[in-house]
């Protein structure tokens, strides 16, 4: 992702993303919420882009990343600073 895309994502400006990416981002957000709530509408939107088999793999990947992120919190494992936005000057 570009720095601009990451900034848009962090600012909830999802309208700038294609429909398929918006659906995945929204699904990922729903899966990390407590409690997890995936509406019928969201499921239908994601299924319009992916097969059930692909969605199973995507949801498993999202759940695994959520598990890892929460596990890291227990041990206060922070960022390794692999991402650093590029400072853009006008």
Residue frames as a rotation matrix with the C-alpha (Angstrom) as fourth column:
UNK 1
0.577 0.817 0.000 0.00
0.817 -0.577 0.000 0.00
0.000 0.000 -1.000 0.00
UNK 2
-0.159 -0.583 0.797 1.10
0.473 -0.753 -0.457 3.52
0.866 0.305 0.396 -0.62
UNK 3
-0.902 -0.194 -0.386 1.48
0.432 -0.434 -0.791 6.06
-0.014 -0.880 0.475 2.19
UNK 4
-0.734 0.678 0.040 -1.63
-0.650 -0.719 0.247 7.83
0.196 0.155 0.968 0.90
UNK 5
-0.035 0.729 -0.683 -3.65
-0.220 0.662 0.717 4.60
0.975 0.175 0.137 0.97
UNK 6
-0.414 -0.175 -0.893 -2.52
0.758 0.477 -0.445 3.89
0.504 -0.861 -0.065 4.53
UNK 7
-0.993 0.071 -0.093 -3.46
-0.012 -0.852 -0.523 7.44
-0.117 -0.519 0.847 5.56
UNK 8
-0.408 0.896 -0.174 -6.89
-0.713 -0.194 0.674 6.98
0.570 0.399 0.718 3.93
UNK 9
-0.066 0.334 -0.940 -7.33
0.266 0.914 0.306 3.66
0.962 -0.230 -0.149 5.71
UNK 10
-0.670 -0.287 -0.685 -6.39
0.717 -0.010 -0.697 5.12
0.194 -0.958 0.212 9.10
UNK 11
-0.923 0.340 -0.179 -8.79
-0.278 -0.912 -0.302 8.03
-0.266 -0.229 0.937 8.52
UNK 12
-0.351 0.815 0.461 -11.69
0.406 0.576 -0.709 5.76
-0.844 -0.062 -0.533 7.48
UNK 13
-0.011 0.295 -0.955 -11.74
-0.768 -0.614 -0.181 7.25
-0.640 0.732 0.233 3.97
UNK 14
-0.377 -0.129 0.917 -12.71
0.138 0.971 0.194 3.91
-0.916 0.199 -0.349 2.44
UNK 15
0.695 0.716 -0.069 -14.59
0.058 -0.152 -0.987 5.48
-0.717 0.682 -0.147 -0.48
UNK 16
0.316 -0.668 -0.673 -11.19
-0.897 -0.442 0.017 5.88
-0.309 0.599 -0.739 -2.17
UNK 17
-0.672 -0.558 0.488 -10.73
-0.428 0.830 0.358 2.10
-0.604 0.032 -0.796 -2.32
UNK 18
-0.620 0.462 -0.634 -12.26
-0.528 0.352 0.773 -0.23
0.580 0.814 0.025 -4.93
UNK 19
0.344 0.902 0.259 -15.42
-0.839 0.172 0.516 -2.08
0.421 -0.395 0.817 -3.81
UNK 20
0.568 -0.182 -0.803 -13.56
0.182 0.979 -0.093 -5.38
0.803 -0.093 0.589 -3.34
UNK 21
-0.522 -0.844 -0.119 -10.95
0.374 -0.101 -0.922 -3.79
0.767 -0.526 0.368 -1.06
UNK 22
-0.451 0.453 0.769 -13.60
-0.742 -0.669 -0.042 -1.86
0.496 -0.589 0.638 0.87
UNK 23
0.627 0.729 -0.275 -15.44
-0.492 0.644 0.586 -5.12
0.604 -0.232 0.762 1.51
UNK 24
0.258 -0.613 -0.747 -12.29
0.532 0.735 -0.419 -6.80
0.806 -0.289 0.516 2.83
UNK 25
-0.742 -0.523 0.418 -11.35
0.000 -0.624 -0.781 -3.84
0.670 -0.580 0.463 5.02
UNK 26
-0.086 0.814 0.574 -14.86
-0.878 -0.334 0.343 -3.73
0.471 -0.475 0.743 6.45
UNK 27
0.713 0.293 -0.637 -14.78
-0.078 0.936 0.343 -7.49
0.697 -0.195 0.690 7.08
UNK 28
-0.233 -0.880 -0.415 -11.40
0.530 0.243 -0.813 -7.23
0.815 -0.409 0.410 8.82
UNK 29
-0.695 0.040 0.718 -12.73
-0.476 -0.774 -0.417 -4.42
0.539 -0.631 0.557 11.02
UNK 30
0.377 0.917 0.129 -15.80
-0.772 0.235 0.591 -6.52
0.511 -0.322 0.797 11.89
UNK 31
0.568 -0.177 -0.803 -13.66
0.220 0.974 -0.059 -9.54
0.793 -0.143 0.592 12.77
UNK 32
-0.532 -0.820 -0.210 -11.45
0.465 -0.077 -0.882 -7.63
0.707 -0.567 0.422 15.21
UNK 33
-0.246 0.533 0.809 -14.38
-0.660 -0.704 0.263 -5.97
0.710 -0.470 0.525 17.00
UNK 34
-0.905 0.057 -0.421 -15.61
0.328 0.724 -0.607 -7.31
0.270 -0.688 -0.674 20.31
UNK 35
0.047 0.028 0.999 -18.04
0.060 0.998 -0.031 -8.91
-0.997 0.061 0.045 19.95
UNK 36
-0.933 -0.359 0.010 -17.52
-0.006 0.044 0.999 -9.98
-0.359 0.932 -0.043 16.36
UNK 37
0.122 0.992 0.013 -20.52
0.130 -0.003 -0.992 -9.02
-0.984 0.122 -0.129 14.26
UNK 38
-0.952 -0.302 -0.049 -20.64
-0.029 -0.071 0.997 -9.77
-0.305 0.951 0.058 10.54
UNK 39
-0.149 0.965 -0.217 -23.97
-0.542 -0.263 -0.798 -8.60
-0.827 -0.002 0.562 9.18
UNK 40
0.251 0.359 0.899 -25.81
0.541 0.718 -0.438 -10.46
-0.802 0.597 -0.014 6.45
UNK 41
0.980 0.137 -0.145 -25.26
-0.019 -0.659 -0.752 -7.42
-0.199 0.740 -0.643 4.21
UNK 42
0.271 -0.955 -0.118 -21.50
-0.884 -0.296 0.362 -7.46
-0.381 0.006 -0.925 4.75
UNK 43
-0.244 -0.325 0.914 -21.33
-0.059 0.945 0.321 -11.21
-0.968 0.025 -0.250 4.18
UNK 44
0.615 0.551 0.564 -23.31
0.540 0.228 -0.810 -10.82
-0.575 0.803 -0.157 0.94
UNK 45
0.863 -0.349 -0.364 -21.00
-0.479 -0.793 -0.376 -8.01
-0.157 0.500 -0.852 -0.21
UNK 46
-0.113 -0.968 0.224 -17.87
-0.790 0.224 0.571 -10.04
-0.603 -0.113 -0.790 0.43
UNK 47
-0.126 0.134 0.983 -19.41
0.256 0.962 -0.098 -13.15
-0.959 0.239 -0.155 -1.18
UNK 48
0.888 0.456 -0.052 -20.14
0.083 -0.272 -0.959 -11.09
-0.452 0.847 -0.279 -4.30
UNK 49
0.536 -0.775 -0.336 -16.37
-0.842 -0.459 -0.284 -10.80
0.066 0.435 -0.898 -4.76
UNK 50
-0.558 -0.824 0.100 -15.08
-0.826 0.541 -0.157 -14.15
0.075 -0.170 -0.983 -3.44
UNK 51
-0.013 0.474 -0.881 -15.99
-0.196 0.862 0.467 -17.82
0.981 0.179 0.081 -3.48
UNK 52
0.887 0.372 0.272 -16.88
-0.345 0.146 0.927 -19.45
0.305 -0.917 0.258 -0.17
UNK 53
0.663 -0.708 -0.242 -13.53
0.734 0.678 0.028 -21.28
0.145 -0.196 0.970 -0.22
UNK 54
-0.216 -0.751 0.624 -11.60
0.520 -0.629 -0.577 -18.04
0.826 0.200 0.527 -0.73
UNK 55
0.277 0.407 0.870 -13.62
-0.476 -0.729 0.492 -16.33
0.835 -0.550 -0.008 1.99
UNK 56
0.967 0.017 -0.252 -12.80
0.186 0.628 0.755 -19.15
0.171 -0.778 0.605 4.41
UNK 57
0.162 -0.985 -0.053 -9.08
0.943 0.171 -0.286 -18.59
0.291 -0.003 0.957 3.80
UNK 58
-0.250 -0.219 0.943 -9.37
0.145 -0.971 -0.188 -14.80
0.957 0.090 0.275 4.04
UNK 59
0.654 0.563 0.505 -11.32
-0.428 -0.276 0.861 -14.99
0.624 -0.779 0.061 7.31
UNK 60
0.820 -0.421 -0.387 -8.77
0.566 0.694 0.445 -17.46
0.081 -0.584 0.808 8.72
UNK 61
-0.172 -0.921 0.350 -5.91
0.793 -0.340 -0.506 -15.11
0.585 0.190 0.788 7.79
UNK 62
-0.034 0.242 0.970 -7.71
-0.256 -0.940 0.226 -12.16
0.966 -0.241 0.094 9.38
UNK 63
0.908 0.414 0.063 -8.44
-0.186 0.265 0.946 -14.15
0.375 -0.871 0.318 12.54
UNK 64
0.498 -0.804 -0.326 -4.82
0.845 0.534 -0.026 -15.31
0.195 -0.263 0.945 12.78
UNK 65
-0.365 -0.629 0.686 -3.53
0.442 -0.766 -0.466 -11.74
0.819 0.133 0.558 12.48
UNK 66
0.350 0.572 0.741 -5.99
-0.477 -0.573 0.667 -10.60
0.806 -0.587 0.072 15.15
UNK 67
0.933 -0.065 -0.354 -4.80
0.300 0.686 0.663 -13.43
0.199 -0.725 0.659 17.41
UNK 68
0.063 -0.998 -0.009 -1.16
0.908 0.061 -0.414 -12.45
0.414 0.018 0.910 16.88
UNK 69
-0.269 -0.134 0.954 -1.83
0.024 -0.991 -0.132 -8.78
0.963 -0.012 0.270 17.55
UNK 70
0.659 0.584 0.473 -3.71
-0.474 -0.165 0.865 -9.51
0.584 -0.794 0.168 20.77
UNK 71
0.780 -0.461 -0.422 -1.08
0.596 0.753 0.279 -12.03
0.189 -0.469 0.863 21.91
UNK 72
-0.171 -0.895 0.413 1.62
0.648 -0.418 -0.637 -9.41
0.742 0.159 0.651 21.39
UNK 73
0.200 0.322 0.925 -0.21
-0.372 -0.849 0.376 -7.06
0.907 -0.419 -0.050 23.77
UNK 74
0.961 0.164 -0.224 0.12
0.115 0.499 0.859 -9.55
0.253 -0.851 0.461 26.64
UNK 75
0.405 -0.898 -0.171 3.89
0.883 0.336 0.326 -9.46
-0.235 -0.284 0.930 26.29
UNK 76
0.652 -0.057 -0.756 4.08
0.015 -0.996 0.088 -5.76
-0.758 -0.068 -0.648 25.37
UNK 77
-0.336 -0.697 0.633 5.60
0.726 0.236 0.646 -6.56
-0.600 0.677 0.426 22.00
UNK 78
0.267 0.406 -0.874 5.52
-0.099 -0.890 -0.444 -3.35
-0.958 0.205 -0.198 20.02
UNK 79
0.990 0.116 -0.082 6.12
-0.076 -0.056 -0.995 -2.39
-0.120 0.992 -0.047 16.46
UNK 80
0.238 -0.949 0.206 9.45
0.729 0.315 0.608 -3.21
-0.642 0.006 0.766 14.85
UNK 81
0.277 -0.032 -0.960 9.09
-0.200 -0.979 -0.025 0.02
-0.940 0.199 -0.278 12.85
UNK 82
-0.435 -0.392 0.811 9.25
0.656 0.479 0.583 -1.66
-0.616 0.786 0.049 9.45
UNK 83
0.168 0.549 0.819 6.81
0.912 -0.401 0.082 0.92
0.373 0.733 -0.568 8.14
UNK 84
-0.319 -0.235 -0.918 7.68
0.547 -0.837 0.024 4.58
-0.774 -0.495 0.395 8.23
UNK 85
0.685 0.652 0.326 5.63
0.635 -0.314 -0.706 7.00
-0.358 0.690 -0.628 6.11
UNK 86
-0.337 -0.761 0.555 7.52
0.928 -0.368 0.059 9.08
0.159 0.535 0.830 3.61
UNK 87
-0.028 0.270 -0.962 7.47
0.443 -0.860 -0.254 12.75
-0.896 -0.433 -0.096 4.52
UNK 88
0.026 0.120 0.992 6.11
0.990 -0.144 -0.008 14.56
0.142 0.982 -0.123 1.51
UNK 89
-0.425 -0.224 -0.877 7.05
0.411 -0.911 0.033 18.17
-0.807 -0.346 0.479 1.02
UNK 90
0.638 0.751 0.170 4.95
0.543 -0.282 -0.791 20.49
-0.546 0.597 -0.588 -1.07
